[in-house]
């Protein structure tokens, strides 16, 4: 059958949707056909305020004209160029702009998603340890409740059970730190909790178990996003850095969510003043206009590869067909211009206290057992119905959608991460709508 012979109607059935209850969705579909600024638009013309930046990714708001213009101009000039042994100017320009955003990171490698960024960083860590004569360091340490994408590397170091249980042994040689979430000590904390710094010492236990000479890297999210916005205790990340440095273990931050202004700074490593050896990005790197990711590499790591490889030899056997794609680079450069021209990172920092107050005003709503926040991300955790986990939050999700608000749910937690262009009256709308919804959820 040729393409011209395909006349099957658009009936929703052919698509296997990701991370979706397909059967329920196709009985009651939720569709968007347009977006602009802070809102999506449904087929029946309803405006739905985006309380989640799409999937944590549309940091500058939807359909920004400078980004549209840059992509349109680029596709008319150069639609694709290979990235292996060939280059194009925009990839080098974008890499220079990215490394200019943050101190101590001299190089980036481009990917196409957060999942690819994580797998790239893990491979970099293994290859680096081998390159410097530490080939016995092959083990990775992740963290319980961590989310690092859906590649085999990412689910192996990740710590969310439903993402792992169907896929066998995954990578071998993986261990996990304890998570930091503790309602008894930290419920309803505004910003970083005081309790929990000591949990970083769990890494010393794991090092003692396996021996430092076997561990290549530790990977954590500075703020664990997809599991329900778990805020790191004060001093926790700094202590992880100290332990990794002490034992010669690389530290990787997964900044796919926290990168590009979410906390009111360029990256979480700048916000917390804790420098990992590698950090992963995606999502906000192009404002989600074109898929892209990047791994930032701390000074010295790239040089180790360059100095170890024979002349005229490939130094690192890794990459993707679409690494540094011209359209993605055009979108990325334009996105950085929007962030700078609108001063969105500073705007996020300025608005964060108002967002915090709005979220915590929901603390006494029905079934709420915790509210937590940092920067422009926050979560409202609901008490689960016995025997029906996730039911309460999904009920809230549907009712919020019907009321004109897009929220995100994970387990029985509502997560919020609106575009950084949000106005205070729209923050009020989010809080008022969630409050109304929670009063009707049983």
N, C-alpha and C positions, 0 to 999 in steps of 0.2 A: 504493500500500500504506500503510495507516495503521500507527501505532506498535503498536497492539494486535494487528496481524497478524504481527508479527515474532516468530517462534518458533525462529530459528536457534540451535543449541546453542553454548555457549561452548567453542570448539575451538582457540583461539590463532591461527587462520589470518588473521582479519580485520585484526589490528593490525600495522601497519608500525612496528616499534620503533625509537626513535632511538639513534644511536651504538651499534648492536648488529649482530653477525653473526646476522641473523634466521634463516638456514637452520640453522646449528648450534644456536642457542638452541631452536628449536622441535623439534629432535630430542632435546634433553636440557634441558628448561626448568628454570630456577631461580626459584622463586616464594616470596614472603613473603605471609603472610595476617594477620599481627599483629605488633605491636612494643611493647616496654615497656622503659624505662630504657636499658640498654646493649645490648639484644638484639632481634633479629628472630626470628620463629617461622615455620617452614615448614609446608606442609600436612600433613606427616607428624609434626609436633610437635617437630622438632629446634630447638634454640636456637642462633642464629648471632650471635656477638658482632660488633657494628658497629664495625669498625676505621676507618671512613671518614666517620662522621657522615652516613650516607646518601650524598649527593654533596656533601660538605664543608659541609653545611647544618644538621644537627640538633645544634647546639652544646650544647644543654641536655639532651640525651637525649630519648628517645621518650615520647610520650603523657603530657606533663606536665599534671597536673590543673588548675592555674590557667589554663593556656592553653585547655584544653578547655572549662572553665566559661565563660571570657570569650567564646569564639566561640559557644557554645550560647546564652548570654544575648543576644548581639548579634543573632543570626539570628532570634530570637524577637521582637526589637524593631524593627530596621531592616535588611532584607536587602540593599538596594542604594539608593544615591543618586547622581545624576550629579555629576561633578566640574567640569563646564563651567558657569560662571556661577551655580552652586549649590554649597553645601557641607554638611557635617555635622560636628558637634562633635568627633568622635573624630579626624578627619584633622588638625585644628588642634592638638588635644592631643598626638597622636603626634609631629607635626612639632616641637612645642616640646620634647618630651622628647628627641628625637634631637639637635637642635641644642644642647641642654643637656649632651650627653655629651662634646662636643669644643669646644675653643676656636677662635675665628676663623672659624667657619662659621655664618652667621646664618639661612640658609634651606635647605630641602630641597624637591625635587620628587619626587613618588611615581611609580613605575613598577610593573611586574608581574614583572620578572625581571632578571637580570644583563645579558642581551643588550639589553633595552630601556633599562636604565640607561646602558650604554655608548653606544648610539645617541643617547640624550638628551643625554649630556655632550658628545658630538661636535657636535651641533647647537647646544648652548649656546655652545660655544667659537666656532664660526663666526659665530653671531648676535652674540655679544659683541664680537668684533673688528670687525664691521661697525658695530655701534652706537657704538663709540668712535672711529669714523673710520678704521679699519684694514681696509677692505674687501678690500684686496689679499691679506690673510692667509687663504688658503683651503687650504693644504697641511697634512696631518697626518703626524706621525712616530710610527710604532709601533716594535716591536722583534722581531727574529727570535725564534721560539719562544714569542712571546706569545699568550695566549688571551684574547679579549675577547668571547666569546659567538658567536652564529651569525647575527646580523643582517648585512646587507650592510656596514654601517659597521664592525661588529666583526670580520668576517673580512678586511676590507680592511686595517685597522691591525694585525690579528693576524699571527702569523708561523709558523703550523703548516701545513705544505704540504697534508696531506690535507683540511684544512678549507677550502682555497682553490682547489684545482686544478680542480674541476668547474664553477666558477661564473664563468668569463669574466673580463672586465676589472675587475669590482667598481668601487669608487670610484676615480676618478683623482686624481692629485696626492698619492700616498702614498709615503713612503720608510720605511726601517727601520734602526734601530740594530742593531749587532752584539749577539748574546746574550752572557751572562756565564759560561756553563758551560765549564769547562776542567779536564778530569781530570788533565792533567799537573801543574798547579799546585795544584789544590784538592781532589783526591780525599780522602775520609774526613775532611774538615774538620768540626769540631764548631762549630755556629753560623756566624757570618759569616766568610768567608775573608778573609785579609789581601791576597791577590793579586787584582787586577782593577779597582781604583778607576779606573785610567787608561782603562778602556773607556768611561767616560762622555764622554771627549773625542771619541768618534766623533760626538757631536752637533755639535761645532764643525765637523767635516768636512762634515756634511750642511748645516749653516747656510751654510758657504762655497759649497757647490755650488748651492743654491737661492736664497740670500739670505734673511735673517731677515724681510724685509718680505713674504714669501710664505707664511710658516709660521704657522698658527693655534695649534697645540697639539702637545704630545708626550704620548703615553699609554703607561704601563707598569704592570705589576703590581709592587707593592713586593717581593713574593715570587711568582715565577712558579709557579703551582700546577699547572694541568692538564697542562703539558708535562713535569712530573716534579719539582716542588719545587726550583726553582733559587734559591738564597739570594743576595741581593745582596752584593757585596764591601763591606767597610767603607769608608764615605765615598762610595760610588758614587751613592746617591740624593741626598745632599747636593750633590754636584757637578752632577748633572742640574738640581737646583733653581737653583743659581747660574747655570748657562748659560742656562736659560730666562728667568730674571729679567733677565739682562744683555741679552737680545735681544728682550724684550717678548713672549715666547712663553708661552702658558698651559701649565701642567703638570697632567696628569690622572693620578691614581692609580686603578687598577682594584682596589678592595678587596672585591670580591664574595666572595672566599674569606678574605682576611685580616681582614675586619671582624668585630666582635662577639666578641672574646676569643681568637681563634685563636693569637695571639702572646703572650697574657698581658697585653694592654692592650685598650682599647676598639677601637682601629683601629691599623693599621700606621703611619699618619702620626704617631700619638702615640708609638708604640714607638720609631720611628726619629728622632723629633723633626724631621721634614721635612714641610713643609706644602705640599701641592699647591693649585692654584686650584680644582679640582673633584675630588671622588672619588665613585666609584660603589660601591653596596652592593646586596645582595639576600640570598639564602640564609639566613644566621643572623638576619636582621632579624625574622623571625617564627618562628624555629626550624623553618622549612619547613612549618609547619602550614597556612598559606594562602600561595599565591604572592604575592610582593611584592618591590619594589626601591625604592631611593631614591638620588638624586644630591644630594650635599652641595655647597653653593655658598659659596665664601669671601666674607667681608665685602666689600662694594663692587660685586660683579658684579650682584646683583639690583637694587641702586639704579641702576646704569647703565641698565638696561632701563626702570625706572620713570620715570627723569628724561628719557629720550629719546622716549618714546611720547607722542603727542597725548592730551589728556584724553579719557576714555571710550573709548579704543582698547585692544584686546588687545595686550599688550606682547610676547608670545612665542607664536607660533602652533605649539603643540606640546602633546601630551597623549594620554592613552589612556582608553578607555571605563571601564576599571577602576582608573584612578589613584586612590589613596586609598580603596579599597573598604572599606566598613564592617567586614566580617569580618576583612580583613587588618589594619586598624588595631587592632581589638580584640585580635587575636592578637599584634600587635607590642607593644602596651602591656603585655600580660600577660607576654610574653617578656622585656621589659626588667625587669619586676618579678622574674621568676625569676632572671635574671642577677644582679640586685642582692641579692636576699634570700639566694641561695646563694653570693654572692661568687665567681662562677665565673671572672671574669677573673683575680682574684688567685690563685684555685686553680690555674688553668692555668699561671700564672707559677711557682708553687711546685712544680708537678708536672713542669715542663718538663725540669729536669736529670735526673730519674729516667727520663723518656721517652727523652731523649738517650742515656743510658747503655745502656738496653735496645736501642735501635736499633743502636748501634755495637758491641754484643756480637755482632752478625751479620756483622761485617766479614770474618771468615774463613770464612764459609759458601760453599758451592759456587757458582762463577760470579759472585760479587759483585765488582764493580769500583768501586763507590762507595757510601757511606752519607752522607747529609747531612740536616740538621735545623735547625729554628728554632721556638721555642715548641712548640706541640702539633701540628706537622706535620713529616713526615719522608719520606725516600725511600730505597729500596734499589735501586740500578741494577745490572742483570745484563748480562753479556756476551751479545750477540746470537749466535744460531746463524747461521753464514754461509748466506745465501740464504733464511733463515726468520726475518725480523724479527718481533718480538712473540710468537713461538711459545713461547719459554721463560717469559715472564711470564704468558701466558694459561694455560699448564699449571699454573703456581703458583697462579693465581687459582682455577681449578677445584678443585685439591687443597686449598687453604685453605678454600674453601666447604664441601667435603665434611668437613673437619675442624672445622667450626663457627666459621669466621672469615671475615668479609667484608673483603677488601682491594680496592684500586683499582689498575688497571694503565694505564700510558700508554707506548706503545712497549714496551721491555723493562725498564721501571722500575716497581717496586711503590711506590705512594704510600699513606701512612697519615695519618689525621687524625681520631682518635677523638673522640666527645663529651667535653666538658670535665668531665663528672661521673665519668669513668673512675677506677677505683681502681688502686692499685699492683699488686695481684694480677692484675688484668685486663691491665695493661701487660705483666706477666710472661707471661700467656697468649698475647698477641699475639707476643711475641718467641719464645717456645718453639714456637708453632705455625709461624711463618714459618721458623724454623730447621729444624724437622722436614720441612717442605715442600721447602725448598731442597735438603735432602740427598737428596730423591727426584726432583728435577727435573734432567734431563740436557741 
